[in-house]
Amino acid sequence: MSVLAQIGNAVEAYDRFIERQVARARSEPAFRDQVLRRWQTFRSGIGTVITHTGLKLPRLALPQTDEPGEIARYLYGEGMPGEFPFVSAAYPEMYLESGHTRERSNRKSQIANRKPEEPTRLFAGLGLAADTNRRFHYLTRQQKTIRLSTAFDGPTLYGLDSDADGVFGKIGEGGVAIDTIEDMERLYSGFPLDDEHFSVSMTINGPAPIILAMYIAAARRRLGPDAVPKLRGTIQADILKEVQAQNEIIFPIEASLLFLTDMVEFTTTRMPRWYPISISGYHIAEAGATPVQQAAYTLSNGFTYVELFRERGLDVNQFGPRLSFFLDCGLDLEYVALARVCRKLWAVGMRDVFGADARAHLFKLHTQTSGRSLIAQEFKNNLTRTAVELMLAYINGTNSCHSNSADEPFTTPSEEYVRLAAQAQAILLEETGLFKFLMNTLGGSPGIKIVERAVQDGVLNEFREIDRLGGVLAAIENRYQRSQIQVSAHRYEQQINDGTRPIVGLNRFRDADDKFSALKVVRTPRRKKQLQVDCLEKFKRRHRTEAERALDELTKVVRQRGNIFAQLVQTVEHCSLGQITGRLHELVGHYRPTV
């Protein structure tokens, strides 16, 4: 029986366990008393809060019932925020403002003393490293917690240098150009890389180990080797998702997974605050998957990584807590409960199938509002679409969130619209009282529970089909995930064309006089592209001798099966991104898709 089949069975067994606990609470006096005592302990430990208008509320809303069976259903089926099965939330208190508290909670848990942080993650990537650095500083001027997320340009995503044939026009377009460690130094200049409240996320996959190696080496240059364990952040590095949806894999799958595993092994032992992989459903959804498919393929990929890392000899209790996830949040109804279901399935699978400790049960989630939902027609309506998606993300208890800019259908986000996107989160979290007073104001309604059940059933059905095909890797070989995404994408477009999926401004309430001409398009000037090429060529000339030696050392490690990532941290001191990927291509080949 494959792991996915075992997980499906474990989830169904856990649901039966919940029903047994409900029945016991109603029929066994001793167990009923135990449940009621536990309930009373929780209720008495919840602090109170005073709203701006003087309303006194509990920090956590519990069901208004004294019926033992329903209490048991809540405790075991939903769980308190921060407690198994984590349906409510991964942590007890994430968005709450302590300044309004009258009475502090005395509820104990493994993460009760965790200090809440701003969940807003600020995403940028345009032009050269200095341009993106300026945008980062612009966006974070008033942030309490600095959480950056970085988009890279096309050449960087494919491991190419800016002086490679045919890429000049793509330099700095749609993301930042990073060729060398010197670019990396400029990218995060002026930010406290070793500060506990600073983190950086990097949206890159195929060449992710090389880019992270540059980040580590740049931090060592500025702060010394002792800073490396203090570095905090995430790199995407999700190879399976690339094959299924996004197409930015550059090495063969087997070699890509080897490079990834080396990076996971290095970071879990030497960088305790770093997440070496962000298992991503976002790009699966943006390629056309339904919400259920997004959840199913993301979770099944995650469980497959756990299998692969364990086969390498890594301890699930070491790497498990360093796995993170990244989901899309669109406007379909399923998004009201998608992350809630994912947290439960991940927790049950990690505990009951992989035997992981409590810290590895957490489905640590970053959410991004849907880019696919944004349209060019009457594009200012995108502000409302993104605001609704943000609310859905926070109802789901996301740990961090990025909001897309309204002008993204046209251009790399402008300063005006990227600021409005960030402020949408500030309005939701600070100006409204929806999330800062009560942890679960909008969570757990009867409607949400019905959607949860339907989403869970859909995900488990996908697990069964992938299991029938032989598991995730075998399904990839059969192009199963990709073909299903294509079918869903086609259906989505058909629904728009025939009007069964209303899109305001496109097929409903369309303004025939809507014009596009007033919008400024952000592009990287030719002179800056040439500057990037010139800087790269100077770097290569200065390091010509050392680069060849460094590449030879890397070759030796690859052939002897040492930890390739550890060597990359040395290699990037003298070699560019394109030089390193070029040598690795010589050693392991190129990715060739199955046709």
C-alpha positions, 0 to 999 in steps of 0.5 A: 500500500502506497503512502497516499493510500495509507494517509487516506485510510488514516484520515478516514480512521481519524474521522471514525475516531471523532465519531467514537469520541462523540458517542462516548461523551454521550454514553460514558459518564467518566469520559463525559466528565473528562470532556466537560472538565477539559472544556471548562479548563479551556473556557476559563483560560481564554482572556478577554478583549475590549474593542475600540467601541468598548465591547468586551469579547473573549479572545477566542470564540467557542461553540455555545453548547454544553452538550458533551457530544458536540463539545467532543466533536469540536475538541477532536474534530476541529481542535483549539487553535494551535492544537491537533488536528489544527483545523482552526489554525496552526498557532493559538494567536496570530493576528491579535493585538495584545494592547487591547487585552484586559485579561491574558489567556493562561492556556498552555501549549507548546507554542503559547509564548510565540510572539505574534508578527505581522503576517503581511509579506511584501513581494517585489522583483523588477529591474536590477538588484538595486531597483528591487532593493529600493522597492523593498525599502519603499514597501517596508517603511512602516512595517513592524515586521519585515517579511520580503518575498522576491520575484526573479526574472526569466533568465534567472529562473532558468539558471541563465546569465544575463549575457547568454544568447537571446536573453537580453530583452528579458533582463529584469522583466517580471522579476529581478536579475541575479547573476552573481553574489554581488547582485545578491549583496545589492538586493538585500542591502540595508536590511538586517539579515540576522535579525529575528524579525526579518525574513526573506522568501525567494520564489525560484525552483530549478536553480534554487540551491545556487540562489540560496548558496549566494544568499548565504555567502552574501550574508557571510561576507557582510556579517561573518560565518556566525550569522548563517544559523540566524538567517530566517526565510524560505526558498521555494525549490518545489521541483515536483510542482514545476513538472506538473504545472510551471515548467521551470525545471532545468535539470532531470527530475532525479538530479533536481531531487538530489540537489534539493535533498542536499540543500534540505540536509544542509539547512536543517542541521545548520540553519534552524530558522530556514525553510528549504522548500515551500511546497507550492499549490499556487502555480498549480492553481494559476495553471488552471487547477481547481481548488481541490486539485490544488490541495490534493497535488500540493499535499501529495507532493509534500508527502512524497518529499517526506518519503524521499528525504527519509529514504536519504536517511534524514530524520522526519523530526528534523526536516519535518518542522522545516517544511512550508507550504504556499497556496493560492486563494481565489474566489471559488467557494472552496477557498473558504475552507481549503487551508483548514482541510490541508492542515488536518490532512497534513497533521494526520498524515505526519502523525499517523503514517510517518510517526512524526513528533508534534512540531512536524504536524504543522502545515505552515502556510503562506497564501497569495491572492489569485493572479489568475482572477485579475483581469485587464478589463476595468482593472480597478475592480481587481482591488475588490477581488484581491480584498475578498481573497485576502479575507478568505485567506485570513478566515483560513488562518494563513501564517503569512500573506501576499496581496497582488496588485491591481495592475498586474494583468498589464505590467510589473506592479507599479509603486501606486498599486503595490502600495494599495495591495499592501495597505489592503491587508493593513485595513483588514488586519488593523482598521477592521476588527475582524481579526485583531480582537477575536482569533476565529471571528469568521471560522467554523460556521455550519457552511464552512464545515459543509465545504470542508467535508466536500473538499476533504472528500475530493482531496482523498479521491484524488489521492486514491487516483494517484495511488492507483497510478503508482504514486506521485512520480509515476503519475507525473510520468503518465502526465496525470496531474498536468492533463487534469490541470489542462482539463480544468483550465479548459472548463474554466475558460469555457465557463467564462465564454458561455457566461456560466462563470460571471466575471464583472467587467468581462462578461457581466456589467461590461463598460464598452468605453473602458480604456487601457491607455492611461495605465503606465507600464513598468519596463526595464530600460535598455541602459540598465540591461546593458549595465547588468551585462557589463557588471557580470562580465567584470565579475567573470574577468576578475574571477577567471582563474578562481572560477575554473578551480571552483567549478572543478571542485564542484565537479569532484563533489558531484562525482563523489556524491558529497553534499553538493549544496555545501560546495555551492556555498563556496562555488558562488564566491567566484562563479556566476549562476550561468557558469554553475548551471552550465557545469551541472548540465554537463554533469547531469544533463538537461530536463526533457519533458515526457511527451 
